[in-house]
Amino acid sequence: MKSYLVRTSLAAVLVAASPLLAQAQKGTGVGAHLAPFAGYLITGDWYDGPVGTSIAATNAPMLGVQGGIPLSKGVSLVGNLAYASGDLRIGLPLLGGVNVGSANTWMYDVGLELGGLAGRSTGIAPFVQGGIGGMTNDIKASVFETRASNVAYTAGVGVDLGISNGLVVRVQAKDWISRFNSEDAVGFRVNGNLAHNVALTAGVTLRF
């Protein structure tokens, strides 16, 4: 069900924005951009158990790409696709925890960006983002293999450093706020944490 909601939400955003996309190149002075990035994902606990136990994916390196289309000066429609590969970890008091498998995570969203260079080719400019998307976790352990997808709400802040007309360095911190979908993974619902998954990234923005 949540996988369906993710797809429906993304489609609704794109349909609503389509009249603006048709005029994206008019009056902005800037074309689309593509921004590959790399960074580190700091994950939140999926579940907190008794006496300090927990279940989560471990923090992990990540790779991704962001695309954007200007809607007006200082406002862009943006989309993100990112991947992180870590371990499935059971947290234990005093011992710290033990890794019991792998957890590969896909993250994707669409949203709006406010700020940035907004038509300038050089300089330093902050920006903020907000959107909706999803997180898909592929989980492998010694006794099972499963996949779970859940809705994620995103919020980010960052800075663009314009070096030349077609080259911008982008540094960003982005929070993927989601709740692990146990029903998708194991067939029944267990309420977990509303987890914050913070991506710290840097990349190069290429303008077209």
C-alpha positions in Angstrom: 0.0 0.0 0.0 2.7 2.5 0.9 4.6 1.6 -2.3 1.5 2.6 -4.2 1.2 5.9 -2.2 4.8 6.7 -3.0 4.2 6.3 -6.8 0.9 8.2 -6.6 2.5 11.1 -4.7 5.3 11.4 -7.2 3.0 11.3 -10.2 0.7 13.9 -8.6 3.6 16.3 -8.1 4.8 15.9 -11.7 1.2 16.3 -13.2 0.6 19.5 -11.1 3.9 21.0 -12.2 3.5 20.2 -15.9 2.1 23.6 -16.9 5.1 25.2 -15.3 7.5 22.8 -16.9 6.3 23.9 -20.3 7.5 27.4 -19.6 10.5 26.5 -17.6 13.0 28.1 -20.0 11.0 31.4 -20.3 12.2 34.3 -18.2 14.6 32.4 -15.9 17.8 32.9 -17.9 18.9 29.4 -16.7 18.4 26.0 -18.1 18.1 22.6 -16.5 20.9 21.2 -14.2 22.2 17.8 -13.4 24.2 17.3 -10.2 26.0 14.0 -9.4 27.0 13.8 -5.8 28.7 11.6 -3.2 28.5 11.6 0.6 27.6 9.8 3.8 24.2 8.7 5.1 23.6 8.8 8.8 20.7 6.5 9.5 18.1 6.5 12.3 16.9 3.4 14.2 14.0 1.6 12.7 12.9 0.0 16.0 13.8 0.5 19.6 13.5 -2.6 21.8 13.7 -3.3 25.5 16.8 -2.5 27.6 18.5 -0.4 24.9 18.2 -2.8 22.0 17.5 -1.5 18.5 17.4 -2.5 14.8 18.7 -0.3 12.0 20.8 0.0 8.9 24.3 1.2 9.6 25.7 4.6 8.5 27.1 4.2 5.0 28.7 5.9 2.0 26.2 7.0 -0.7 26.1 8.0 -4.3 23.4 9.9 -6.2 22.3 12.4 -8.8 20.0 15.4 -8.6 18.2 17.0 -11.5 16.5 20.3 -11.6 14.3 22.5 -13.9 13.8 26.2 -13.1 10.2 27.3 -12.7 10.9 30.9 -12.0 13.8 33.0 -10.7 14.9 31.3 -7.5 12.4 28.4 -7.7 13.1 25.0 -9.3 11.5 21.6 -9.5 14.1 19.0 -8.4 14.3 15.3 -8.3 16.8 13.0 -6.5 17.9 9.4 -6.8 20.5 8.0 -4.4 21.9 4.7 -3.2 23.7 3.6 0.0 25.0 0.2 1.0 25.4 -0.6 4.7 24.8 -3.4 7.2 21.7 -4.6 9.1 22.6 -4.0 12.7 21.1 -5.1 16.0 22.0 -2.7 18.7 22.9 -4.2 22.1 23.5 -2.4 25.4 27.1 -2.3 26.6 28.3 -4.4 23.6 27.3 -1.7 21.0 25.7 -4.1 18.5 26.3 -6.8 16.0 25.9 -6.8 12.2 23.5 -9.6 11.1 23.2 -8.9 7.3 23.3 -6.2 4.7 20.9 -3.3 4.0 21.0 -1.6 0.6 18.9 1.5 0.4 17.5 3.4 -2.6 16.2 6.9 -2.0 14.1 9.0 -4.4 12.0 12.1 -4.3 10.6 15.1 -6.1 10.2 18.6 -4.6 10.9 22.3 -4.8 14.1 24.2 -4.3 14.2 27.8 -3.2 17.3 30.0 -3.6 20.6 29.0 -5.2 22.4 31.1 -7.7 19.1 32.0 -9.5 20.5 33.0 -12.8 23.9 34.1 -11.7 26.9 32.1 -13.0 29.3 32.7 -10.1 29.1 33.5 -6.4 28.0 31.8 -3.2 24.3 31.2 -2.6 22.3 29.2 0.0 19.2 27.2 -0.9 16.5 25.1 0.8 14.6 22.1 -0.5 11.4 20.2 0.5 9.7 17.2 -1.1 8.1 13.8 -0.9 9.4 10.5 -2.1 10.4 7.1 -0.8 13.0 4.8 0.6 13.4 1.2 -0.6 15.5 -1.2 1.6 16.8 -4.5 0.2 17.7 -6.6 3.2 19.7 -9.8 3.2 20.6 -11.9 6.2 21.6 -15.5 6.7 18.1 -16.8 7.1 16.0 -14.4 5.0 16.0 -11.9 2.1 13.3 -9.2 1.8 12.5 -5.7 0.5 10.5 -2.9 2.1 9.4 0.4 0.6 8.1 3.4 2.6 7.1 7.0 2.1 9.7 9.6 2.9 9.4 13.3 3.5 12.5 15.3 2.7 14.0 18.6 3.8 17.4 19.9 2.9 19.7 23.0 3.1 22.8 23.7 1.2 25.1 26.1 -0.5 26.0 26.6 -4.2 29.5 27.8 -5.1 29.5 29.1 -8.7 32.9 28.7 -10.3 32.1 29.4 -14.0 29.1 29.7 -16.2 28.6 25.9 -16.5 30.1 24.6 -13.3 28.8 24.9 -9.7 30.0 23.1 -6.6 27.0 22.0 -4.4 27.2 21.1 -0.7 24.1 19.8 1.0 22.6 18.3 4.1 19.3 16.5 3.5 17.0 14.7 5.9 14.9 11.7 4.7 12.1 11.3 7.3 10.4 7.9 7.1 9.1 4.9 9.1 10.2 1.4 8.2 7.4 -0.5 6.4 7.4 -3.9 8.3 4.2 -5.0 6.5 5.9 -4.7 3.2 9.0 -6.6 4.6 7.5 -9.4 6.7 3.7 -9.3 6.0 2.5 -7.8 9.2 2.6 -4.4 10.8 4.9 -3.5 13.7 5.0 0.2 14.5 8.5 1.6 14.5 10.3 4.9 14.8 9.8 7.9 12.6 13.5 7.9 11.7 15.7 10.8 10.5 18.2 9.7 7.8 20.6 12.6 7.2 22.6 12.6 3.9 25.7 14.8 3.9 26.8 15.3 0.3 28.9 17.3 -2.1 28.9 17.3 -5.8 29.2 19.3 -9.0 26.3 20.9 -10.7 26.3 20.9 -14.5 24.1 23.4 -16.3 22.5 23.0 -19.7 
